[in-house]
Amino acid sequence: ARLPPMTFIPLESIKASRIDERVRNFGGTCKPVIDCIQFDQSVEVAIRYAVGNTLVCDKMAEAKTIAFGEKDGNRHKVVTVDGSCILKNGCIQGGQATMERKAKRWDEHKYEEKKRARDKLVQELGGMGDLASLKTKELDLNSKIAAADAAINSNGADMSAAQRRIETSSREMDGIAAQIKAAQPELKEVNARIAVLTKKRAD
């Protein structure tokens, strides 16, 4: 397999600054990342070059306090144990928040797929005449999907519960589709009989 481009820096040419000792006195769970890494002293300069003065904290609240300079008036690059990274410019990358945003986008995508499937079934129902019982079920499903839509878009909504409701509605829609398919021969037969009776009356 072909390897991607890589950068190699000779140890003898690396220039890396020393850790600012003041950051070791911030207290709490804050500590320099380099203090959390076990490495051979022969490659210390490479480790300092790689991680610089980056700090690590357990929680995001503490990380923000340090990153935004509330401890010493200087901004710092800080990471948290869940993978979040606060850059010196204030941008936050990775971590649980990013995962939740991706999960939400996935849920919205799946919901749109289910909504399109529902719309297709509604269109099919509209062309089959007066099937009152199926229409009633379709309206009920419409209400359930609308409720799931509201749950997904409202603040603090339980995404997993909304997903379960959508999946349940999807299964019910599959059942309705099967009923529609099964009813089609009978509906054709009824329409044929009506046509025969209409013709006889005309004669």
N, C-alpha and C positions, 0 to 999 in steps of 0.2 A: 504494500500500500504506500502511496505517496504521502509524505509528511508535509504539513503546512510550513510556511516560512517561519524561521525561528531566529532570535537574536542571541548572540553569544558575546559576553563582555568579560575580558580577561580580568582576573582578580587584581592583578598588579596595576591595572589602569582605572579601577573603580575609585571614585571619590565620594565618600558618604559622611555626612556630619554626625557628630555624637548626639546621643539622646539628651534632651534638655532635662536635667535632673529635677527641675521644679515640678514636672508633671508627675513624678513619682510620689509627690506629697499632696495630691489632690484629694486623697481619701476616698471613702466609699468603695465601690468595686472597680473603680478606674485604675488602669495600669497600662503601661506601654505594651504594645503587641509583642515587641521583641522579648519582653520578660516572660511571655507565655510560650516561647518556642525553644525547644531543645536542639542545639546544634553544636558542631565542632568549632572550637575557637578559631580554627584556621580559615573558616569561611564567615567570620563575624562581619567583616566589612561588606560582604555580599548581602547578608541578611539585613544590615542597617540600610544598605542601598535600596533593598526591595520594600521594606516596611516603613522606613523613615521614622517620623515621630508619631505615627498612627497610634491611637489609644483604643482600648477596648473596655466596654462597660456591660453589665448584665442587662440593664433595662433602658428602654428608649428615653424615658424622662430624664434619667441621669445623664445619658449620652448627649441630649440636647443642651442641658445646662452647661456641660463642658465644651461642646462643639461651638456654641454661640458666645463663648468668652465670659460666662458669668463667674468663673473661678479666678481668672487672672487677667481678664480684659483682652485676651488673644483668642482668635478662632483656631480650632483644631480639627483635624480629620479624626472621626471617631466611628468605630464599628461596634455592633452589639452581638451578643451570643446567638441571636436568631438570624444573623446574616445581614441586618440592615447596616447601611453605611451612610454617614452624614459627612458630606464634603465641606471644605472650608467655605465654599460659596453658599452653603445652606441647603444644597440639593440632597435629597434622601433617596437612596437607591436600594433595591433588593429587600430581603427580609419578609416578614409576615404580611405587611401591608401590600407589597407587590403581589404576593401569592393570592391574597384575597381579591385584589383587583382582577387578576387573571381568571380566578374562579368565577367571579361575577360575570365577566365577559363570556365565559364558556356557558354559564347558565342562561344568559340572555340569548345566545346563539341557539341553544337547544330549544328554548321557549319559542323562538321565531320559527324553527322548523316544525314544531308541534302546531303552532298557530296556522301555518300554511296548510298543513295536513287537514286541520279542522275546517278551514275555508273551502278546501276541495270537497270534503264530505258534505258541507252545507250546500254547495253548488249541485252536487249529485242528488241530494235530497229534494232540492227545489224542482228538479226535472222529473220526479217520479209520481207526481200527483199528491193526493191527500192521504198521506200515511200519518195519521194523527199521533199514534203512539210513538213513532220514531221521531217525529217533530218535537214532541214533548221532551224526549230524552236528549235530543240535540240542543234544545234550549237550556236544559239543565247543565249539559256539558259546557255550553257557552258561558253560563254563570260561573261554573267552577274555574274555567280558564281565565275569566276576567278577575276572579278572586286571586288566582295564582299570579297574574300579571301585577295586581296591586301589591301583593306580598313581595314580589321581586323588586319593585320600584320604590317601595316605601323605606324610609330610614329605619334601620334596626330590624328589617324583616328577617325571618328565619329562612335562609336560602335552601337549606336541606329539606325543610318541610314543604316549601314551595315546589321544589323539584319532585318530591314524592307525589304531591297533588297533580302535577303535570303528567307524571308517569301513569298515575291512576286514570286520569282523563284519557290518556293515550290508549290505554288498554280498553277502556269503555268505548272509545271511538272505533277501535278495531272490531269490537263486538257489533257495533251498529253497522259498520261496513259489511260485516258478514251477513247480518240480518237483511240489509238492503239487497245484497247479492242473491240471497235465498228467496227474497220476495219477488224478484224480477220475473221469473217464469210464471208465477201465479198472477202477477199484475198483467202480463202479456195475455194470459188466457182470459182474464176478466175483460180486458179491452177488446179481445176478439169476440167474446160473447156479446158485448155491448154493440159492437159493429154489426153482428148478425141480426140482433133484435132490431136495431135501427133500420137495417135494410128491409126486414120483414114488414115493419110498420110502414115504411115508404111504399112497399109493393101493395 
